[in-house]
Amino acid sequence: MDKLKQMQQSVEESKARLSNITVKGEANGVVVQMNGNRKMTDVQINDELMVDKEALEDFVMLACNRALEQAEKVYEAEMASSAKGIIPGL
């Protein structure tokens, strides 16, 4: 039971740290920022892209996916690190 409480506390601490980590995904003038908890925090779009809706949609999707990939890596590493001391063999 103690291990479970310890693990829950460790996960909450990890989530707090992850909220302060920022990753970016970029694609041809579109920049998407996410925190380590995989929440989008900012989107920047180059004004020149505002004339081609289809291209803009593609670049936004690509930038989001790139940022999400980075956020996933950070999240997984942080969660593994927080569980390492509590769960043997991780």
N, C-alpha and C positions, 0 to 999 in steps of 0.2 A: 504494500500500500504506500509505503514511503517512497518507493521508486516511482510510482505513478504520479504522486504529487510533485516530486522532483522533476519528472519529465514534463509535466504540464507547465511548471514554472519556467523550465528551460525553453519550451516552445514559445511561451509568451515573451520571454526576453529576446528570443531570436526574431520574432515578428516585429518587435519594437526596433531592433537594429536594422532589419530589412526595410522598414519604412523610411529610413534615412539614407538608403543606398539608391542611387539613380543610374539607370542604364538608358542608352539611346539606340534607336534604330533609324537609319537614314536611307532614303531612296530618292535620288534625282530631285532634290529641292524640298523634300518633305522630311521633317525631323519629328520623331515621336519619342517622348520620354516616359519611362515607367519607373516605379520604385521596385525594390526587391520583393515586395509582396504581390507583384504583377498587376498593379493598378496604374492605369495611364494617368500621368500628371500634367502633360503638356503636349501640344501639337503645334508645329510651325510649318507654314506652307509658303513657299516662294510665290510672290505675286504673279510671276510669269506663267505659272501653272493654272491659273484661274480661267484660262480660255479653252482648255481642253479637258472637259469633264471626265471622259473615260480614262485618259492618262492620269489625271489627278486621283481618281479612285484606285487605280492600279498601284500608284506610288504610295498612297496612304496605307493600303493593305500590306504592301511589301514592307514598309517602314514599321508598321505595327507588328508584323510577324517577326522581324529582326529584333525589335526591342523585347518582344515576348520570349524569344529564344534566350536572350541574354539574361532576362529576369528569372527564367526557369533555372538556368545554371546557378545563378547566385542563390536562389531560394533553396534548391536541392543541396548545395554545398553547406549553407547555413544550418539547415535542418539536420543534415548528417553530422555536422560538427556538434550540434547541441545534444544529439542522442548518443554520440560516441562514448561519453563518460558514463552514461546511465545504462545503456543496453550493451552487454558484452558481445563482441564479435562484429560490431559495425565499424 
